[in-house]
Amino acid sequence: MVQEGSAQSIAGVSDVADTLSKMLVNSVELPVSAIDAHADSVMRAVDGILPVVDTLTVSPEQMFGPASYISAVGGVGDAVACAESLLADNLIFKIAVLLCFAGYCVTLYMYRQQTPALLSVFRSKLYVDNLLGERNYTFDTFLNAAVGLGILALSLSGIRVADILVGARMADVLSEWAVTLLAPVVWLLLGVIFAYQLVVLNASGAITYSQKFVSDLRYLRKVNFSVASVLLTPLFLMYAMSGQTGFSALSVIILVVILGVGVFHLERTYLLFVDEKISKLYWFLYLCTVEIFPVTLLLLSARKFFI
């Protein structure tokens, strides 16, 4: 009896398994239209259960703050074109650049005999020592003119760099005609740096009773900056007029020339300290106090103000 009941139960289980398998096969073989109809019925049931929620519209001011707005720029190319047409892209700025270049050409023509002599400082240290010893009036006047043109060209290129980095923010503050005021402002800031360096050098010379050494150091700095002005002024002006917004071959050339002149300046000032038997520690203090500190302070102030 027990064996007969077990056989009946096993047969019942097998019948149930066969029934389930047939149901699964039939469900798989359902036509697509039947499946779609079943899905539609499910969605209607869900719509009847869940409440209808209106779409929430959020403005750019609510999402990103009161200073945000919907940009009209479409793509990367349009963004580059927009960056090129900000502060520095106006007629007054271009006229200022052309006038600076005209002054550069006139200066080189008027002092065409002194220009090769200035660029000959790369020859040897003995030639630099001869320049420090002679200091004639004509050559000194040429150095002053070169320094002034170099500062002006650096100011114009600095405006172009600021235009690329934070031009949109500056355009909200300044009008187009006010761009011409930026060049004299930057020129005055650089003049303040030069005045600070001069005061520090004169004060250190008066305190240590080494006016002769400080005088040679000031003149050497003027010669080195004049060399940089003669080499970099046309490059700065080309960069200011180019309208480039990224890193280019011209930028690489400018950085290479700046690096070369900077290394030359460090070498000549170091040799001057060594010739006077002054400790290397004082040379390092001179670099930190006179050369690095004012430039770093200006850059950090500009970054804090504009960025």
Buried (B, 14 or more C-beta within 10 A) or exposed (E): EEEEEEEEEEEEEEEEEEEEEEEEEEEEEEEEEEEEEEEEEEEEEEEEEEEEEEEEEEEEEEEEEEEEEEEEEEEEEEEBEBBBBBBBBBEEBEEBBEEBBEBBEEBBEBBEEBBEBBEBBEEEEEEBBEBBEEEEEEBBEBBEBBBBBBBBBBBBBBBBBBBBBBBEEBBEEEEEEEBBEBBEEBBEBBBEBBEBBBEBBBEBBEEEEBEEBBBBBBBBBBBBBBBBBBBBBBBBBBBBBEBBBEEEEBBEBBEEBBEEBEEBBBEBBBBBBEEEEBEEEEBEEBBEBBBEBBEEEBEEEBEEEEE
